[in-house]
Amino acid sequence: MTDLELAWPQPAAEWTEACPIGNGRLGAMVFGGPGRTRVQVNDATVWSGTPHGPADALADVVAAGAGPARLAEVREAIRRRDHRLAESLLMAFEGPYSQEFLPYVDLWLTLPEGTFTAGR
């Protein structure tokens, strides 16, 4: 078995260039760099808002028509290939921005030169 190695010509300058890692609940964006690297960490349990925010948002979404009956309408519109109608019906399921998965911490790692050069 050979090791998998990912390499970029230079460290990420912005978030959209960083390498995403994680498991869906805990994640990070690795910016890379020789000697010193930035790892921006987030977690699904860290969010801004109020303790009752998610419950209130769900109540609002249900009040707007989200539920099994609306989902049946969406499926029927898709079967009829009326994608515009399906999309507009799906908007009832959209709630306010929950601000989940926002960056939680910037972790800066300083490593001695050659730390990750095993096998070379």
ABEGO torsion letter per residue (X at the ends): XBBBBBBBABBBABAAABBBBEAGABBBBBAEEBGBBBBBBBBAABBBEBAAAAAAAAAAAAAAGBEAAAAAAAAAAAAAGBAAAAAAAAAAABBBBAGBGBBABBBBBBBBBGAAABGX
